[in-house]
Amino acid sequence: MTRPPKVLLIALPVGAFACAALSLFLYYQWWVPNQRLKDLQWMNAASKDDLKEVAQRVLTCPVGGHHDAFLLLSK
């Protein structure tokens, strides 16, 4: 039985780590802010600074609730 090349032994864990890091980044930068804009209880309890921060995060992503975020910032 032959052993896998050393490059493969290094590339697989590095690739898995990169995928996990990208997934966490997208979750907190895209998914969470967009879900908060849909949650009326959170929006009613949130401060103006929290609303502004979430709206700005949503607008920095290419997809999401841009219309709702723009309405929050225009108030």
Buried (B, 14 or more C-beta within 10 A) or exposed (E): EEEEEEEEEEEEEEEEEEEEEEEEEEEEBBEEBBEBBEEEEBBEEBEEEEBBBBBEBBBEBEEBBBEBBEEBEEE
